Amino acid sequence: MDKILKFFIHQLIIILVLSNVSLQAQISDDNKSIVGSNVYYWFYIKLNKSSHISIKQVGKEIKSGSLNEFIEDHRQGLKYGKIFIGPFYQESQVQQSQLLYKYAGKKGRIPGLALESEGEETEYSFFYIKPFFVDNDQEIILERIPSRVASGTQSDFREMLDIGLDFEQLAVGPFFRHELAEKSKFAFGNIVESIPENEIDSLKSKKLKRMAKKWRSLKFKIVRHPDSEDPSNFAYRFSTRFPRKYFASNAIQTITINANYNDFNSAQQSFTLQGDQVIDNNYVVSSQMSRVYIRIFHFDRYEGAKIRGFLLESFIYNDAEMIELEPIYFKVK
């Protein structure tokens, strides 16, 4: 493909997909820490050191541990030319990602990759990072690319990966859930720029902790919205008002709504908000004024099953800390 045409397609994908979506980590002990709360899985890749980046090696080993352990592996790996991809919730998700990186730049069907039927494609989340090699060394430095987390099918990620490599950018993913991609962005962000270890901006830290304490005081409303439904789904209208000075100007917040059916949870929906000093192109909530947020969510219909309630899970982070917030449960009236 002609270089100019590839550039046009690359920019168009960023506009359509990303617009649709280094610092040392310190996790607060004042609130429940998201680090260590789950077991994650990851693997590494190596890039060719030349004027044009490409995938040189995909590590076969699958590692597991806490988010904090992933961050440390990633930080150490960059010194030796390794970029750790993850974290993922399941080993099977790692294996699918390994295949996508292994066959980057190659056309046709990927052997061993689970195929998805047309119209039944799973939606994944992913984002870009820009890697640089240190002169005369194998060490890699990462440059953060300001943009929201993108979403699309497995084929979309494959195309994003291929085209991104032509422009010295690496697509990271694909993640089965949006909030996991946000955790990965936080982990990658801890290695993007270099600051002295454990030097945390105390003012930013205080603002993030104040935001965490105000989370339970927010008033949420979730009501049925039948005008937006079709035979395959339920529609609900989610709304809340963020009061003045709730949102820290440098913070990012991801909220996940889990639909609670008769006897099981399913159909998670996630979205991300940001303070007015963040440049990631998410929905902005100013710290200087109150802001109403309204959104329609669709959840699958299952024969004989009704939605009994919703569980809201959330975490907030800035460029140095991440705090998991206390879940909130709503019964359907």
C-alpha positions as CSV (number, residue, x, y, z in Angstrom):
1,M,0.0,0.0,0.0
2,D,1.2,3.5,-0.9
3,K,2.8,5.3,2.1
4,I,0.5,8.3,1.7
5,L,-2.6,6.2,1.5
6,K,-1.5,4.3,4.7
7,F,-1.0,7.6,6.4
8,F,-4.5,8.7,5.5
9,I,-6.0,5.5,6.7
10,H,-4.0,5.6,9.9
11,Q,-5.3,9.2,10.7
12,L,-8.8,8.2,9.7
13,I,-8.8,5.2,12.1
14,I,-7.6,7.4,14.9
15,I,-10.4,9.9,14.3
16,L,-13.1,7.3,13.9
17,V,-12.0,4.8,16.6
18,L,-10.0,6.7,19.2
19,S,-12.3,9.6,19.1
20,N,-15.3,7.2,19.7
21,V,-11.9,6.6,22.5
22,S,6.6,8.3,32.9
23,L,5.8,8.2,36.2
24,Q,6.4,5.9,39.2
25,A,3.3,4.3,40.7
26,Q,2.3,4.6,44.3
27,I,-1.0,3.1,45.5
28,S,-2.9,4.8,48.3
29,D,-3.3,2.8,51.5
30,D,-6.1,5.1,52.6
31,N,-8.6,3.4,50.3
32,K,-8.8,-0.2,49.0
33,S,-6.0,-0.5,46.5
34,I,-6.8,-1.9,43.1
35,V,-3.3,-3.3,42.9
36,G,-3.1,-6.8,44.1
37,S,-6.9,-7.2,44.2
38,N,-6.9,-9.6,41.2
39,V,-4.6,-12.1,39.5
40,Y,-3.5,-10.9,36.0
41,Y,-1.6,-12.4,33.1
42,W,0.9,-11.0,30.7
43,F,3.6,-11.7,28.1
44,Y,6.4,-9.8,26.4
45,I,7.3,-8.8,22.8
46,K,10.5,-7.5,21.3
47,L,10.8,-5.0,18.5
48,N,13.3,-4.8,15.7
49,K,15.8,-1.9,16.3
50,S,15.7,0.0,13.0
51,S,14.2,3.0,11.3
52,H,11.0,1.1,10.9
53,I,9.6,-0.9,13.9
54,S,8.3,-4.4,13.6
55,I,7.6,-7.3,15.9
56,K,10.8,-9.2,16.3
57,Q,9.8,-11.8,18.9
58,V,6.7,-12.8,20.9
59,G,7.5,-14.4,24.2
60,K,6.0,-17.8,24.8
61,E,6.0,-17.5,28.6
62,I,2.8,-16.3,30.3
63,K,3.5,-14.6,33.6
64,S,0.9,-13.9,36.3
65,G,0.6,-11.8,39.4
66,S,-0.8,-8.5,40.7
67,L,-1.0,-5.3,38.8
68,N,1.9,-4.0,40.8
69,E,4.0,-7.0,39.7
70,F,3.1,-6.4,36.1
71,I,4.2,-2.8,36.4
72,E,7.6,-3.9,37.9
73,D,8.1,-6.5,35.2
74,H,7.3,-3.9,32.5
75,R,9.7,-1.4,34.0
76,Q,12.5,-3.8,34.2
77,G,11.8,-5.4,30.8
78,L,12.1,-2.1,29.0
79,K,15.8,-1.9,30.1
80,Y,16.4,-5.1,28.1
81,G,14.2,-4.3,25.0
82,K,11.1,-6.1,26.2
83,I,7.6,-4.6,26.2
84,F,5.2,-6.5,28.4
85,I,1.7,-6.7,27.0
86,G,-1.2,-6.9,29.5
87,P,-2.5,-7.3,32.0
88,F,-5.2,-9.7,31.0
89,Y,-7.8,-11.5,33.2
90,Q,-7.3,-15.0,31.7
91,E,-4.5,-17.0,30.1
92,S,-6.7,-17.7,27.1
93,Q,-6.9,-13.9,26.4
94,V,-3.1,-13.8,26.5
95,Q,-2.8,-16.6,24.0
96,Q,-5.1,-14.9,21.6
97,S,-3.1,-11.7,21.9
98,Q,0.2,-13.5,21.4
99,L,-1.1,-14.8,18.1
100,L,-2.2,-11.3,16.9
101,Y,1.3,-9.9,17.6
102,K,3.0,-13.0,16.1
103,Y,1.2,-12.5,12.8
104,A,1.4,-8.7,12.8
105,G,1.8,-7.4,9.2
106,K,0.7,-10.8,7.7
107,K,-2.5,-11.2,5.7
108,G,-5.1,-13.9,5.9
109,R,-6.4,-16.2,8.6
110,I,-4.2,-16.6,11.7
111,P,-3.8,-20.3,12.6
112,G,-5.2,-21.1,16.1
113,L,-7.0,-17.8,16.5
114,A,-10.6,-18.2,17.5
115,L,-12.8,-17.0,14.7
116,E,-15.9,-14.8,15.3
117,S,-19.0,-15.0,13.2
118,E,-20.1,-11.9,11.3
119,G,-22.6,-10.0,13.4
120,E,-21.5,-11.7,16.6
121,E,-18.1,-10.1,16.9
122,T,-16.8,-9.3,20.5
123,E,-16.0,-5.7,21.2
124,Y,-12.4,-5.3,22.5
125,S,-10.5,-2.3,23.9
126,F,-7.0,-1.1,23.0
127,F,-4.7,2.0,22.8
128,Y,-1.5,3.2,21.2
129,I,1.9,3.8,22.7
130,K,5.0,5.1,20.9
131,P,8.3,3.2,21.6
132,F,11.8,4.6,21.1
133,F,15.1,2.8,21.3
134,V,17.9,4.5,23.4
135,D,20.9,5.3,21.2
136,N,23.4,2.4,20.9
137,D,21.4,0.4,23.5
138,Q,18.6,-2.1,23.6
139,E,16.7,-0.1,26.2
140,I,13.2,1.2,25.2
141,I,11.6,4.4,26.2
142,L,7.8,4.8,25.8
143,E,6.0,8.0,24.8
144,R,2.4,8.3,25.8
145,I,-0.1,9.1,23.0
146,P,-2.9,11.3,24.4
147,S,-6.2,9.6,23.3
148,R,-9.1,7.8,24.9
149,V,-9.2,4.0,24.8
150,A,-10.4,2.7,21.5
151,S,-12.9,-0.1,20.9
152,G,-13.6,-2.4,18.0
153,T,-13.5,-6.0,16.8
154,Q,-10.6,-8.4,16.7
155,S,-10.1,-7.4,13.1
156,D,-10.1,-3.7,14.0
157,F,-7.3,-4.3,16.4
158,R,-5.4,-6.3,13.9
159,E,-5.6,-3.4,11.4
160,M,-4.7,-0.9,14.1
161,L,-1.7,-2.9,15.0
162,D,-0.5,-3.2,11.4
163,I,-1.0,0.4,10.4
164,G,0.3,1.7,13.7
165,L,3.6,-0.1,13.1
166,D,4.0,1.8,9.8
167,F,4.0,5.0,11.8
168,E,6.2,3.9,14.7
169,Q,3.2,3.3,17.0
170,L,2.3,0.1,18.9
171,A,-1.3,-0.9,19.6
172,V,-1.6,-2.5,23.0
173,G,-4.3,-5.1,23.6
174,P,-6.9,-6.3,22.7
175,F,-8.6,-6.3,26.1
176,F,-11.9,-8.1,26.6
177,R,-13.2,-5.3,28.9
178,H,-12.8,-1.5,28.8
179,E,-11.8,-1.0,32.4
180,L,-8.9,-3.5,31.9
181,A,-7.6,-1.4,29.1
182,E,-7.7,1.6,31.4
183,K,-5.7,-0.3,34.0
184,S,-3.2,-1.1,31.3
185,K,-3.0,2.5,30.3
186,F,-2.2,3.4,33.9
187,A,0.5,0.7,34.1
188,F,2.1,1.9,30.8
189,G,1.9,5.5,32.0
190,N,4.0,4.6,35.0
191,I,6.9,4.0,32.6
192,V,6.4,6.7,30.1
193,E,8.4,9.5,31.8
194,S,11.1,9.3,34.3
195,I,10.9,11.0,37.7
196,P,12.8,10.1,40.9
197,E,11.4,7.0,42.6
198,N,8.7,7.6,45.2
199,E,8.5,11.3,44.4
200,I,4.8,11.9,44.4
201,D,3.1,15.2,43.9
202,S,1.4,15.6,47.3
203,L,-1.2,18.0,46.1
204,K,-2.4,15.7,43.3
205,S,-2.5,12.9,45.8
206,K,-4.6,14.8,48.3
207,K,-7.1,15.8,45.5
208,L,-7.4,12.2,44.4
209,K,-8.1,11.0,47.9
210,R,-10.7,13.8,48.4
211,M,-12.4,12.6,45.2
212,A,-12.4,9.0,46.5
213,K,-14.1,10.1,49.7
214,K,-16.9,12.0,47.8
215,W,-17.7,9.0,45.6
216,R,-20.4,7.6,47.9
217,S,-22.1,10.9,48.2
218,L,-22.9,11.1,44.4
219,K,-26.6,10.6,43.6
220,F,-27.1,8.1,40.8
221,K,-30.3,7.4,38.9
222,I,-30.9,4.4,36.6
223,V,-34.3,4.0,35.0
224,R,-35.8,2.0,32.2
225,H,-35.8,3.7,28.8
226,P,-38.1,1.6,26.6
227,D,-38.0,4.0,23.6
228,S,-34.4,2.9,23.0
229,E,-35.0,-0.8,23.2
230,D,-35.3,-3.5,20.6
231,P,-36.3,-7.2,21.0
232,S,-32.8,-8.2,21.8
233,N,-32.0,-5.8,24.6
234,F,-33.1,-3.7,27.6
235,A,-32.3,0.0,27.6
236,Y,-31.6,2.0,30.8
237,R,-31.0,5.7,31.3
238,F,-28.1,6.4,33.6
239,S,-27.7,9.9,35.1
240,T,-25.8,11.6,37.9
241,R,-24.7,15.1,38.8
242,F,-21.0,15.7,39.6
243,P,-20.9,18.6,42.1
244,R,-18.4,21.4,41.9
245,K,-15.0,20.4,43.1
246,Y,-15.8,16.7,43.0
247,F,-13.5,15.9,40.1
248,A,-9.8,16.4,40.5
249,S,-8.5,18.3,37.5
250,N,-5.8,15.7,36.7
251,A,-7.9,12.6,37.5
252,I,-9.4,9.9,35.3
253,Q,-12.4,7.9,36.5
254,T,-13.7,4.6,34.9
255,I,-17.2,3.4,35.9
256,T,-18.5,-0.1,35.1
257,I,-22.2,-0.9,35.3
258,N,-22.8,-4.6,35.9
259,A,-26.4,-5.8,35.2
260,N,-27.6,-8.3,37.9
261,Y,-30.1,-10.7,36.3
262,N,-32.1,-13.4,38.3
263,D,-29.1,-15.5,39.2
264,F,-26.1,-14.1,37.4
265,N,-24.2,-11.0,36.4
266,S,-23.7,-10.1,32.8
267,A,-23.5,-7.4,30.1
268,Q,-21.0,-5.0,31.7
269,Q,-20.9,-1.5,30.4
270,S,-18.0,0.8,31.1
271,F,-17.2,4.4,30.4
272,T,-14.4,6.8,31.3
273,L,-14.5,10.5,32.5
274,Q,-11.6,12.9,33.0
275,G,-10.7,16.2,34.7
276,D,-10.2,19.3,32.7
277,Q,-6.4,19.1,32.7
278,V,-6.3,15.6,31.2
279,I,-5.8,15.5,27.4
280,D,-7.1,12.0,26.7
281,N,-10.3,13.1,24.8
282,N,-12.8,11.5,27.3
283,Y,-15.9,13.3,28.5
284,V,-14.6,16.2,30.6
285,V,-16.0,17.0,34.1
286,S,-14.7,20.4,35.3
287,S,-13.7,20.9,38.9
288,Q,-15.0,24.5,38.8
289,M,-18.7,23.8,38.0
290,S,-21.3,21.0,38.6
291,R,-21.9,18.8,35.6
292,V,-24.8,16.4,34.7
293,Y,-23.9,13.2,33.0
294,I,-26.5,11.2,31.1
295,R,-26.1,8.1,29.0
296,I,-28.2,5.3,27.6
297,F,-27.0,1.7,28.2
298,H,-28.2,-1.5,26.5
299,F,-28.2,-4.9,28.1
300,D,-28.9,-8.2,26.5
301,R,-32.3,-9.9,27.0
302,Y,-32.2,-13.5,28.1
303,E,-35.2,-15.8,28.0
304,G,-36.9,-16.0,31.4
305,A,-34.4,-13.6,32.9
306,K,-35.0,-10.1,34.3
307,I,-32.6,-7.5,35.5
308,R,-32.9,-7.2,39.3
309,G,-30.3,-4.5,39.9
310,F,-27.1,-2.9,38.9
311,L,-23.7,-3.0,40.6
312,L,-21.5,0.1,40.0
313,E,-17.7,-0.5,40.2
314,S,-15.2,2.3,39.7
315,F,-11.6,3.3,40.1
316,I,-9.8,6.7,39.8
317,Y,-6.2,7.4,38.9
318,N,-3.8,10.2,38.0
319,D,-0.3,9.9,36.7
320,A,1.0,8.3,39.9
321,E,-1.8,6.7,41.9
322,M,-4.8,4.5,41.4
323,I,-7.6,4.0,43.9
324,E,-10.4,1.4,43.7
325,L,-13.7,2.9,45.0
326,E,-16.4,1.1,47.0
327,P,-19.0,-0.6,44.8
328,I,-22.6,0.8,44.8
329,Y,-25.6,-1.5,44.3
330,F,-29.0,-0.4,42.9
331,K,-32.2,-2.5,42.9
332,V,-34.5,-2.2,39.9
333,K,-37.8,-0.6,41.1
